[in-house]
Amino acid sequence: MGARKIAIIGAGPGGLAAGMILSAKGFRVQIFEKQPYVGGRTSSFTEKGYTFDLGPTFLSMPHILEEVFESSNRKLEDYTTLKELDPMYSLSFDEMTIRATRDPDKMKKNIEQLFPGNGESYERFMVDTRKKMAALSPILQNNHASLFDYMRLRTLKALPQLELGKSLYEVLSKYFDDERLKLSFTFQSKYLGMSPWDCPGAFSILSFMEHEYGVFHPIGGLNQLTKSMAKVVKEHGGEIHTGVGVKKLLLDDRRAVTGLELDDGELVEADDVIMNADFAQGMTKLIDDDKRRKFKNIHLQKKKYSCSTFMIYAGVNQPIDLDHHTILFSDDYKKNVEEITKTKILSDNPSIYVQNASVTDPTLAPQGKSALYILAPVPNNFSGIDWNNETDTFRELIFNQIKKRTGLKDLESNIEVEKVLTPYDWEHQKHVYKGATFNLAHNLGQMMYFRPHNQFNEIDRLWLVGGGTHPGSGLPTIFESARITASLLIKKYSKEEVKI
């Protein structure tokens, strides 16, 4: 087994997690990363003493990552320090703020004070969704390589509890009668880049996971997770080549992978290749169209994709009086979501997420200053929005909304570092297909068996990890994708060795 060569395209969290597990098992792992840094979207940049996470800022269910480290004979706590957040986040509606906590007694009390009579409904939601999570976990943790897998007894048993025929919004309407309370338990569909009105009801597990397991911040930012994972890969003898892009996959006559061609023309042999590139981007760039069947360019264009995000990273020369995570809901959230996902136009009243991590983690900004991460969900690049013309106006709109909603009147005048990232930049600088930052959407036709498989069907010895394969996007599920793929590879070669 030790001689088997595994080439991994992309040093995002999925590629690194697979690399950790496989290198620990004696595989010869080489990871090739186009960017000059590791982490993919889970990376960071630093300017004038301010450090900003590029993409993900929420960590829930850290036990999954702890298990990935254990599979690699390491302990996560030896590499990074996790701090639990309380409140987990603040949800700001025009006339009220809900501070969410995982302490069930405190959360019930908070809800009862703001929405009399709904405290028990929260408890009922947690009890019901705990059962749903137990039913769904085996499905998320197992491979779905065939329709037979999909129809196995465990899946059939689980389906009634999963409420797949209902939308997430409909599921929460069973528990809460107030719109704001429903949104407090459905906004997490944005982690998938989807609308609560379209997102399958099974995803009520997203808010449950936060309330059950908490929300955490690694000191130094979520980028510390991928940096730690890269260290483990190297400790086990794996190689990580940053600033080295892959031009295409090398295939033999039987449509099996034999290795990679790098951007500089170098050829790399491999027994197997794991693709951690953005799925649709990787398909279109790395494999010639005539070598694909179900995933030709024309088919990829017809699939459903998540929304994109408009990002502002701002270094502010004063302390900011906001919780670690704050979500400012649009006055008309449903209209805003439809503008993002259906009509694909820019909203004049967007919802905005502000991370003020410096209140928890002083390492992210110079003393007495704040590193702000500001995100507004926006349409992906199928919208045709011209970001060259729209960026300045939309940026101004976001700052005006923040001033109005938070009382931070002089915020802009105190910014000393600022970087803006638009959907155009996500596509052209960060190599995300159509700027859809949360990958393929999670509608029923693109979930489980119907999502691209971990062992890619069309090309032998090609494997997938990341948000574009099973189980889906979001860090915990991306770590699960890596565990599934690594387990399949280990099983494949242990079987071959038995035959020998």
MARSE-189541 format. One record per residue (C-alpha): residue number from 1; x, y, z; chain. Coordinates in nm, 4 decimals. Last residue first. Example, Ala and Ser with C-alpha at 12.3 -4.5 7.8 and 13.67 -1.06 7.14 Angstrom:
pos_xx_yy_zz_unit
2_1.3670_-0.1060_0.7140_A
1_1.2300_-0.4500_0.7800_A
//
This chain:
pos_xx_yy_zz_unit
500_-0.2151_-1.0668_-0.4389_A
499_-0.5947_-1.0769_-0.3993_A
498_-0.5640_-0.9544_-0.0374_A
497_-0.3476_-0.6669_-0.1625_A
496_-0.6189_-0.5668_-0.4097_A
495_-0.8816_-0.5663_-0.1336_A
494_-0.6607_-0.3443_0.0898_A
493_-0.6157_-0.1175_-0.2108_A
492_-0.9850_-0.0537_-0.2721_A
491_-1.0676_-0.0308_0.0983_A
490_-0.8070_0.2417_0.1523_A
489_-0.9413_0.4278_-0.1518_A
488_-1.3026_0.4005_-0.0355_A
487_-1.2068_0.5132_0.3162_A
486_-1.0223_0.8200_0.1777_A
485_-1.3277_0.9138_-0.0316_A
484_-1.5740_0.8791_0.2575_A
483_-1.3476_1.0623_0.5039_A
482_-1.2887_1.3438_0.2552_A
481_-1.6610_1.3849_0.1910_A
480_-1.7168_1.3920_0.5700_A
479_-1.4682_1.6804_0.6036_A
478_-1.6671_1.8612_0.3307_A
477_-1.9857_1.7891_0.5276_A
476_-1.8457_1.9509_0.8433_A
475_-1.7085_2.2478_0.6433_A
474_-2.0194_2.3422_0.4446_A
473_-2.1059_2.2001_0.1013_A
472_-2.2421_1.8562_0.0185_A
471_-2.2574_1.4838_0.1213_A
470_-2.1614_1.3846_-0.1520_A
469_-1.9685_1.5850_-0.4130_A
468_-1.9458_1.9521_-0.5100_A
467_-1.8639_2.0787_-0.1576_A
466_-1.5283_1.9034_-0.1391_A
465_-1.3860_1.5621_-0.2300_A
464_-1.3918_1.3730_-0.5591_A
463_-1.2160_1.0634_-0.6889_A
462_-1.0690_0.9764_-1.0298_A
461_-0.9303_0.6241_-1.0665_A
460_-1.1670_0.5416_-1.3557_A
459_-1.3412_0.8310_-1.5272_A
458_-1.7165_0.8576_-1.5729_A
457_-1.8358_0.7350_-1.2359_A
456_-1.6312_0.9560_-1.0016_A
455_-1.5731_0.7744_-0.6736_A
454_-1.7058_1.0437_-0.4413_A
453_-2.0130_1.0631_-0.6632_A
452_-2.1458_1.3782_-0.8299_A
451_-2.4770_1.4517_-0.6531_A
450_-2.7844_1.2490_-0.7521_A
449_-2.7048_0.9634_-0.5101_A
448_-2.7094_1.2100_-0.2161_A
447_-2.8430_1.5480_-0.3342_A
446_-2.8627_1.7206_-0.6736_A
445_-3.2167_1.6337_-0.7848_A
444_-3.3462_1.6993_-0.4323_A
443_-3.2147_2.0580_-0.4317_A
442_-2.8753_2.1119_-0.2688_A
441_-2.7265_2.3716_-0.5055_A
440_-2.3893_2.3006_-0.6669_A
439_-2.1055_2.5076_-0.5149_A
438_-2.1381_2.7345_-0.2090_A
437_-1.9388_3.0228_-0.3650_A
436_-2.1278_3.0220_-0.6948_A
435_-1.8854_3.2674_-0.8654_A
434_-1.9883_3.1241_-1.2044_A
433_-1.7571_2.8271_-1.1308_A
432_-1.5173_2.9230_-0.8487_A
431_-1.1589_2.9745_-0.9697_A
430_-1.0502_3.2181_-0.6921_A
429_-0.9366_3.5088_-0.9106_A
428_-1.1762_3.4780_-1.2063_A
427_-1.4872_3.3248_-1.0514_A
426_-1.4698_3.4650_-0.6990_A
425_-1.3524_3.7952_-0.8490_A
424_-1.6619_3.8218_-1.0706_A
423_-1.8767_3.7355_-0.7667_A
422_-1.7184_4.0402_-0.5970_A
421_-1.4289_4.0663_-0.3487_A
420_-1.3632_4.4026_-0.1811_A
419_-1.0491_4.4823_0.0215_A
418_-1.0119_4.7546_0.2803_A
417_-0.7436_4.8657_0.5258_A
416_-0.7527_5.1930_0.7211_A
415_-1.1273_5.2159_0.7822_A
414_-1.2133_5.4839_1.0387_A
413_-1.4011_5.7163_0.8000_A
412_-1.6168_5.4244_0.6882_A
411_-1.7389_5.3357_1.0385_A
410_-1.8375_5.6868_1.1462_A
409_-2.2070_5.6172_1.2043_A
408_-2.1835_5.2696_1.3606_A
407_-2.5465_5.2888_1.4809_A
406_-2.6000_4.9205_1.4018_A
405_-2.8952_4.9210_1.1589_A
404_-2.8580_5.2573_0.9856_A
403_-2.4795_5.2519_0.9742_A
402_-2.4803_4.8896_0.8492_A
401_-2.7391_4.9711_0.5814_A
400_-2.5376_5.2723_0.4620_A
399_-2.2231_5.0583_0.4496_A
398_-2.4006_4.7976_0.2357_A
397_-2.5448_5.0589_-0.0025_A
396_-2.2006_5.2147_-0.0490_A
395_-2.0541_4.8755_-0.1447_A
394_-2.3416_4.8247_-0.3892_A
393_-2.2746_5.1574_-0.5596_A
392_-1.8983_5.0973_-0.5807_A
391_-1.9315_4.7424_-0.7159_A
390_-2.2057_4.7936_-0.9770_A
389_-2.0221_4.9109_-1.2894_A
388_-1.7273_4.6707_-1.2905_A
387_-1.9609_4.4122_-1.1340_A
386_-2.1648_4.3841_-1.4532_A
385_-2.4539_4.1600_-1.3452_A
384_-2.5038_3.8789_-1.6034_A
383_-2.7127_3.6857_-1.3512_A
382_-2.5502_3.3505_-1.4375_A
381_-2.2677_3.5062_-1.2387_A
380_-2.4108_3.4136_-0.8989_A
379_-2.6753_3.6317_-0.7360_A
378_-2.5895_3.8143_-0.4103_A
377_-2.5407_3.7185_-0.0438_A
376_-2.3940_4.0173_0.1453_A
375_-2.0788_3.9636_0.3491_A
374_-1.8800_4.1891_0.5831_A
373_-1.5632_4.0723_0.7615_A
372_-1.4418_4.3301_1.0131_A
371_-1.0915_4.3269_1.1655_A
370_-1.0985_4.5621_1.4643_A
369_-0.8532_4.7965_1.6386_A
368_-0.7570_4.8639_2.0023_A
367_-0.4429_4.6480_1.9728_A
366_-0.3576_4.5546_1.6144_A
365_-0.6042_4.3116_1.4548_A
364_-0.6631_3.9349_1.4276_A
363_-0.4628_3.8235_1.7345_A
362_-0.7197_3.9910_1.9645_A
361_-0.9637_3.7007_1.9186_A
360_-1.3093_3.7164_2.0708_A
359_-1.3990_4.0831_2.0200_A
358_-1.1606_4.0829_1.7188_A
357_-1.3964_3.8437_1.5402_A
356_-1.6370_4.1178_1.4342_A
355_-1.8148_3.9186_1.1637_A
354_-2.0888_4.1090_0.9844_A
353_-2.3594_3.9379_0.7776_A
352_-2.5855_4.1522_0.5604_A
351_-2.9364_4.1034_0.4239_A
350_-2.9884_4.3208_0.1177_A
349_-3.2317_4.6100_0.0714_A
348_-3.1732_4.7544_-0.2784_A
347_-3.1307_4.3979_-0.4057_A
346_-2.9176_4.3199_-0.7073_A
345_-3.0998_4.1040_-0.9603_A
344_-3.1012_3.7273_-1.0052_A
343_-3.4807_3.6892_-1.0550_A
342_-3.4650_3.3502_-0.8810_A
341_-3.1837_3.3015_-0.6257_A
340_-3.0667_3.6447_-0.5109_A
339_-3.3784_3.8474_-0.5921_A
338_-3.5890_3.5677_-0.4429_A
337_-3.3858_3.5815_-0.1214_A
336_-3.4330_3.9606_-0.0947_A
335_-3.8080_3.9282_-0.1544_A
334_-3.8287_3.6636_0.1191_A
333_-3.6231_3.8743_0.3599_A
332_-3.8342_4.1884_0.3271_A
331_-3.6807_4.4273_0.5819_A
330_-3.3453_4.2534_0.5138_A
329_-3.1972_4.0727_0.8113_A
328_-2.8811_4.2036_0.9762_A
327_-2.6805_3.9005_1.0864_A
326_-2.4204_3.9526_1.3576_A
325_-2.1321_3.7177_1.4462_A
324_-1.8629_3.8095_1.7057_A
323_-2.1006_4.0508_1.8778_A
322_-2.0887_4.4209_1.7851_A
321_-1.9364_4.7262_1.9558_A
320_-1.6397_4.7895_1.7274_A
319_-1.3000_4.8837_1.8734_A
318_-1.1120_5.1471_1.6677_A
317_-0.8806_5.1712_1.3658_A
316_-1.0992_4.9583_1.1368_A
315_-0.9524_4.6932_0.9031_A
314_-1.2260_4.6113_0.6528_A
313_-1.2834_4.2975_0.4446_A
312_-1.5835_4.3562_0.2183_A
311_-1.7340_4.0571_0.0384_A
310_-2.0161_4.0196_-0.2138_A
309_-2.1294_3.6576_-0.2061_A
308_-2.2583_3.4117_-0.4642_A
307_-2.5786_3.2086_-0.4822_A
306_-2.5803_2.8325_-0.5122_A
305_-2.5958_2.6467_-0.8414_A
304_-2.8590_2.4517_-1.0313_A
303_-2.7417_2.2481_-1.3298_A
302_-2.8030_2.3602_-1.6880_A
301_-2.4549_2.5075_-1.7419_A
300_-2.2993_2.1791_-1.6282_A
299_-2.4916_1.9911_-1.8974_A
298_-2.3615_2.2164_-2.1796_A
297_-2.0085_2.1902_-2.0435_A
296_-2.0246_1.8094_-2.0496_A
295_-2.0952_1.6468_-1.7143_A
294_-2.3066_1.3449_-1.8011_A
293_-2.0655_1.2170_-2.0696_A
292_-1.7143_1.3598_-2.0341_A
291_-1.4080_1.2829_-2.2497_A
290_-1.5417_1.4961_-2.5360_A
289_-1.5401_1.8051_-2.3098_A
288_-1.1689_1.7733_-2.2329_A
287_-1.1001_1.7241_-1.8613_A
286_-0.9164_1.9732_-1.6380_A
285_-1.0794_2.3106_-1.7078_A
284_-1.4498_2.2317_-1.7532_A
283_-1.4631_1.9513_-1.4950_A
282_-1.2526_2.1399_-1.2417_A
281_-1.4673_2.4536_-1.2675_A
280_-1.7839_2.2452_-1.2297_A
279_-1.6495_2.0753_-0.9149_A
278_-1.4491_2.3531_-0.7444_A
277_-1.1069_2.1832_-0.7228_A
276_-1.0667_1.9048_-0.4671_A
275_-1.0062_1.6362_-0.7295_A
274_-0.8494_1.3164_-0.5987_A
273_-0.6228_1.1354_-0.8467_A
272_-0.5246_0.7676_-0.8367_A
271_-0.2182_0.5621_-0.9272_A
270_-0.0308_0.8814_-1.0082_A
269_0.2314_0.9986_-1.2571_A
268_0.3128_1.3697_-1.2746_A
267_0.3861_1.5385_-1.6083_A
266_0.5536_1.8822_-1.6107_A
265_0.4100_2.1257_-1.8654_A
264_0.4334_2.4398_-1.6486_A
263_0.0599_2.4326_-1.5787_A
262_0.0904_2.0755_-1.4509_A
261_-0.0110_1.7657_-1.6484_A
260_-0.1567_1.5044_-1.4184_A
259_-0.1597_1.1281_-1.3730_A
258_-0.2722_0.7971_-1.5212_A
257_-0.6479_0.8508_-1.4949_A
256_-0.8643_0.5900_-1.6644_A
255_-1.0662_0.6570_-1.9805_A
254_-0.9765_0.3213_-2.1346_A
253_-0.7387_0.4837_-2.3855_A
252_-0.5354_0.6396_-2.1018_A
251_-0.6118_0.9684_-1.9275_A
250_-0.3875_1.2526_-1.8097_A
249_-0.5827_1.5148_-1.6142_A
248_-0.5315_1.8748_-1.7127_A
247_-0.3505_2.2027_-1.6443_A
246_-0.2848_2.1575_-1.2731_A
245_-0.1591_2.4672_-1.0936_A
244_0.1573_2.4955_-0.8849_A
243_0.1657_2.8059_-0.6624_A
242_0.1633_2.5693_-0.3645_A
241_0.3118_2.2171_-0.3836_A
240_0.2176_2.0112_-0.0786_A
239_0.4111_1.6882_-0.0210_A
238_0.3032_1.4073_0.2119_A
237_0.5601_1.2545_0.4466_A
236_0.3292_1.2010_0.7450_A
235_0.4447_1.5260_0.9079_A
234_0.3733_1.7013_0.5766_A
233_0.0070_1.5978_0.5785_A
232_-0.0154_1.6973_0.9468_A
231_0.1213_2.0455_0.8756_A
230_-0.1321_2.0933_0.5926_A
229_-0.4127_2.0095_0.8366_A
228_-0.2867_2.2754_1.0770_A
227_-0.2878_2.5378_0.7990_A
226_-0.6386_2.4211_0.7035_A
225_-0.7666_2.4675_1.0576_A
224_-0.5768_2.7918_1.1172_A
223_-0.7648_2.9481_0.8228_A
222_-1.0712_2.9328_1.0484_A
221_-0.9332_3.2349_1.2343_A
220_-0.6236_3.3056_1.4462_A
219_-0.7823_3.1473_1.7546_A
218_-1.0267_2.8875_1.6193_A
217_-1.3841_3.0147_1.6585_A
216_-1.6647_2.7814_1.7599_A
215_-2.0408_2.7503_1.7223_A
214_-2.2302_2.5092_1.9482_A
213_-2.3064_2.1365_1.9266_A
212_-2.6826_2.1187_1.9809_A
211_-2.7902_2.4739_1.8912_A
210_-2.5511_2.4874_1.5964_A
209_-2.6364_2.1389_1.4736_A
208_-3.0104_2.2130_1.5094_A
207_-2.9751_2.5176_1.2829_A
206_-2.8294_2.2980_1.0095_A
205_-3.0469_1.9912_1.0865_A
204_-3.3454_2.1853_0.9503_A
203_-3.1747_2.0799_0.6285_A
202_-3.4045_1.7814_0.5824_A
201_-3.6804_2.0278_0.4872_A
200_-3.5357_2.0676_0.1388_A
199_-3.4194_2.4243_0.0505_A
198_-3.6620_2.6067_-0.1786_A
197_-3.8463_2.8378_0.0646_A
196_-3.5423_2.8542_0.2943_A
195_-3.3509_2.9919_-0.0100_A
194_-3.0124_2.8458_-0.1000_A
193_-2.6409_2.9301_-0.0900_A
192_-2.5764_2.6166_0.1156_A
191_-2.4671_2.8246_0.4142_A
190_-2.7645_3.0467_0.3182_A
189_-2.9856_2.7561_0.4305_A
188_-2.8716_2.8668_0.7777_A
187_-3.1340_3.1443_0.7590_A
186_-3.3921_2.8790_0.8562_A
185_-3.3921_2.8756_1.2384_A
184_-3.3831_3.2515_1.2998_A
183_-3.6049_3.2977_0.9942_A
182_-3.8869_3.1055_1.1652_A
181_-3.8447_3.3220_1.4762_A
180_-3.8660_3.6389_1.2706_A
179_-4.1805_3.5182_1.0904_A
178_-4.3650_3.4454_1.4154_A
177_-4.5820_3.1329_1.4213_A
176_-4.3156_2.8814_1.5173_A
175_-4.3078_2.5011_1.5271_A
174_-4.4815_2.3681_1.2165_A
173_-4.3674_2.6800_1.0294_A
172_-4.0124_2.5518_1.0782_A
171_-4.0823_2.2585_0.8430_A
170_-4.2527_2.4801_0.5860_A
169_-3.9497_2.7151_0.5755_A
168_-3.7151_2.4206_0.5215_A
167_-3.9270_2.3126_0.2259_A
166_-4.1329_1.9961_0.2458_A
165_-4.1121_1.6766_0.0389_A
164_-3.7776_1.5843_0.1960_A
163_-3.9328_1.5707_0.5419_A
162_-3.6340_1.3714_0.6719_A
161_-3.8440_1.1667_0.9131_A
160_-4.0322_0.9951_0.6294_A
159_-3.7031_0.9237_0.4454_A
158_-3.5048_0.7602_0.7241_A
157_-3.6360_0.4080_0.6949_A
156_-3.5907_0.4185_0.3176_A
155_-3.2327_0.5329_0.3571_A
154_-3.1462_0.2705_0.6183_A
153_-3.3165_0.0047_0.4041_A
152_-3.1000_0.0675_0.1020_A
151_-3.2550_0.2706_-0.1777_A
150_-2.9622_0.5064_-0.2271_A
149_-2.7095_0.2265_-0.2125_A
148_-2.9051_0.0399_-0.4846_A
147_-2.9210_0.3649_-0.6811_A
146_-2.5454_0.3431_-0.6941_A
145_-2.2343_0.5051_-0.5487_A
144_-2.3955_0.6672_-0.2481_A
143_-2.1068_0.6546_0.0059_A
142_-2.1910_0.6704_0.3711_A
141_-2.1505_0.9441_0.6341_A
140_-2.4376_1.1644_0.5158_A
139_-2.6828_0.8736_0.4989_A
138_-2.5687_0.7377_0.8353_A
137_-2.6197_1.0861_0.9877_A
136_-2.9723_1.1415_0.8480_A
135_-3.1694_0.9202_1.0853_A
134_-2.9866_1.0427_1.3968_A
133_-3.0200_1.4023_1.2715_A
132_-3.3958_1.3534_1.2230_A
131_-3.4272_1.2213_1.5781_A
130_-3.2401_1.5272_1.7122_A
129_-3.4660_1.7340_1.4871_A
128_-3.7764_1.6217_1.6739_A
127_-3.6335_1.6889_2.0220_A
126_-3.4825_2.0260_1.9204_A
125_-3.8025_2.1447_1.7487_A
124_-4.0088_2.0386_2.0530_A
123_-3.7825_2.2433_2.2816_A
122_-3.8189_2.5471_2.0516_A
121_-4.1972_2.4973_2.0496_A
120_-4.1867_2.4986_2.4304_A
119_-4.0358_2.8461_2.4280_A
118_-4.2872_2.9759_2.1720_A
117_-4.5629_3.0873_2.4129_A
116_-4.4374_3.4438_2.4484_A
115_-4.2117_3.5507_2.1610_A
114_-3.9443_3.7921_2.2885_A
113_-3.9307_3.6807_2.6535_A
112_-4.0167_3.3174_2.5698_A
111_-3.7442_3.3033_2.3039_A
110_-3.4755_3.4307_2.5418_A
109_-3.5968_3.1929_2.8172_A
108_-3.5868_2.8928_2.5821_A
107_-3.2368_2.9933_2.4736_A
106_-3.1171_3.0282_2.8353_A
105_-3.2569_2.6876_2.9286_A
104_-3.1165_2.5266_2.6110_A
103_-2.7617_2.6716_2.6489_A
102_-2.6667_2.6670_2.2805_A
101_-2.7118_3.0420_2.2592_A
100_-2.8785_3.2729_2.0085_A
99_-2.9037_3.6457_2.0716_A
98_-3.2265_3.7655_1.9110_A
97_-3.2317_4.1364_1.8289_A
96_-3.5487_4.3426_1.7875_A
95_-3.7106_4.6315_1.5986_A
94_-3.5459_4.6108_1.2611_A
93_-3.4447_4.2471_1.2836_A
92_-3.0973_4.1650_1.4102_A
91_-2.9881_3.8084_1.4687_A
90_-2.6931_3.7917_1.7072_A
89_-2.4610_3.4923_1.6903_A
88_-2.3339_3.1979_1.8965_A
87_-2.3870_3.4103_2.2065_A
86_-2.1763_3.2604_2.3499_A
85_-1.8945_3.1511_2.1207_A
84_-1.6849_2.8413_2.1896_A
83_-1.3102_2.8944_2.1552_A
82_-1.1018_2.6429_1.9641_A
81_-0.7241_2.6402_2.0066_A
80_-0.5146_2.4926_1.7244_A
79_-0.2524_2.2287_1.6558_A
78_-0.2271_2.0095_1.9660_A
77_-0.6048_2.0422_2.0182_A
76_-0.6645_1.8737_1.6814_A
75_-0.5029_1.5532_1.8067_A
74_-0.3003_1.3335_1.5690_A
73_-0.2895_0.9739_1.4515_A
72_-0.4336_1.0671_1.1084_A
71_-0.7692_0.9038_1.1832_A
70_-0.7586_1.1008_1.5118_A
69_-0.7188_1.4238_1.3098_A
68_-1.0241_1.3354_1.0988_A
67_-1.2096_1.2514_1.4243_A
66_-1.1301_1.5971_1.5651_A
65_-1.2610_1.7436_1.2379_A
64_-1.5924_1.5652_1.2922_A
63_-1.5920_1.6628_1.6623_A
62_-1.5826_2.0288_1.5567_A
61_-1.9590_2.0102_1.4913_A
60_-1.9864_2.3825_1.4129_A
59_-1.7306_2.6242_1.2747_A
58_-1.8494_2.9555_1.1312_A
57_-1.6130_3.1968_0.9486_A
56_-1.5934_3.0331_0.6043_A
55_-1.4443_3.2447_0.3231_A
54_-1.1318_3.4617_0.3106_A
53_-1.0546_3.4736_0.6814_A
52_-0.9114_3.8177_0.7525_A
51_-0.5946_3.9149_0.9396_A
50_-0.5158_4.2813_1.0196_A
49_-0.1542_4.3739_1.1061_A
48_-0.1034_4.6016_0.8065_A
47_-0.2488_4.3403_0.5675_A
46_-0.3046_3.9709_0.6270_A
45_-0.4798_3.7164_0.4066_A
44_-0.6722_3.4055_0.4987_A
43_-0.7646_3.0544_0.3871_A
42_-1.0768_2.8377_0.4021_A
41_-1.1783_2.9270_0.0428_A
40_-0.8781_2.7291_-0.0783_A
39_-0.6836_2.6378_0.2361_A
38_-0.3175_2.6451_0.1333_A
37_-0.1340_2.9459_-0.0131_A
36_0.0364_3.0460_-0.3411_A
35_-0.2809_2.9524_-0.5320_A
34_-0.2776_2.6698_-0.7883_A
33_-0.2477_2.3969_-0.5262_A
32_-0.1000_2.0545_-0.6048_A
31_-0.1111_1.7939_-0.3270_A
30_0.1204_1.4909_-0.3383_A
29_0.0441_1.1884_-0.1228_A
28_0.2472_0.8662_-0.1104_A
27_0.0060_0.6373_0.0752_A
26_0.1242_0.5085_0.4140_A
25_-0.1988_0.5170_0.6150_A
24_-0.1095_0.8542_0.7721_A
23_-0.0616_0.9901_0.4177_A
22_-0.4145_0.8726_0.3330_A
21_-0.5841_1.0325_0.6352_A
20_-0.4015_1.3651_0.6083_A
19_-0.4363_1.3901_0.2294_A
18_-0.8118_1.3265_0.2503_A
17_-0.8407_1.6081_0.5073_A
16_-0.6157_1.8348_0.2972_A
15_-0.8140_1.7769_-0.0212_A
14_-1.1452_1.8403_0.1533_A
13_-1.0226_2.1491_0.3436_A
12_-0.8818_2.3104_0.0282_A
11_-0.5344_2.2194_-0.0966_A
10_-0.6385_2.1555_-0.4577_A
9_-0.5755_1.8677_-0.6990_A
8_-0.4648_1.5625_-0.5008_A
7_-0.2201_1.3106_-0.6460_A
6_-0.2151_0.9681_-0.4773_A
5_0.0812_0.7385_-0.5367_A
4_0.0592_0.3830_-0.4042_A
3_0.3965_0.2615_-0.2792_A
2_0.2876_0.2358_0.0823_A
1_0.0000_0.0000_0.0000_A
//
